[in-house]
Amino acid sequence: MSRNQLAISGLIWGALVLAALFPALFTGYDPLQSNPIAALKPIGTEGHLLGTDYLGRDVWARLVYGARSAIGMGLGAMAIAATVGVLLGLLAGLGGKWLDNLLNGLFDILFSFPDLLLALLMITMLGAGSLNALVAIGIAGIPSFARLMRGEIRRIRNSEFVQSSVALGVPRFTNIWRHIIPNALGPVAVLASLFVGRAITYGASLSFLGLGPARPTPEWGLMLADAQLYLSMAPGLALFPGLAITLAAAGSVLFARSIRRTAE
């Protein structure tokens, strides 16, 4: 089962990465080129694989080019959340009691806000835009990584093999780098994979609300927002970007599950 999940997630993410890096392999249309005369064409009409939107732009081309924004959002936000969160978790898990209590109190405060709400609060301070949305989502994910890293550090630090190593006189710094940190990073890798899919979903949500990239950027959340007025005439305008977001999130979940089962 783990191999099947890894294969499926590999196919999904392989296709997304290829689309992000080499969109011309998948479509010959310009995602920004409009043709009002060909607006709202149905699927398969005049060479448009998924039809056209309300401005006559090719829907498939906008989906393909939108993968670049989605993957950039997912990986960028994850990098911010994981880097800062792991460092704070290390400080909390390895520092003194006062530092642990201080940081743990901060984590508790941040955890009282749902991730998306915290991202929205960050956006109100930073302003709308692609980069600000990425930073906001990354900041919102920091508490999850920090709390997980802190818990793993404390669990491994009190384990029998680390205590035995200490009893044998192995230096504290050596124990930290050879035993504690490497063993603590396994669950963090699982969370990182999950967070990529979550960040893509949050990024699309912020774009849907008008807080992400500006039009006419090909972005899945923007495509959903633009499709609202045309659901009865062209439901595919909302269906296809929704499926793309779902597939990206499902791919990250399947990859996380395969990592966890492999580690077990």
DANOR-V798266 format. One record per run of one state. SS is the DSSP state (hx for helix, st for strand, lp for the rest). FROM is the first residue (numbers start at 1). TO is the last residue. If there is no record, write none. Layout:
SS_FROM_TO ; SS_FROM_TO
This chain:
lp_1_1 ; hx_2_21 ; lp_22_22 ; hx_23_25 ; lp_26_35 ; hx_36_38 ; lp_39_44 ; hx_45_47 ; lp_48_51 ; st_52_52 ; lp_53_57 ; st_58_58 ; hx_59_94 ; lp_95_96 ; hx_97_111 ; lp_112_114 ; hx_115_126 ; lp_127_129 ; hx_130_157 ; lp_158_159 ; hx_160_167 ; lp_168_171 ; hx_172_208 ; lp_209_219 ; hx_220_230 ; lp_231_235 ; hx_236_263 ; lp_264_264
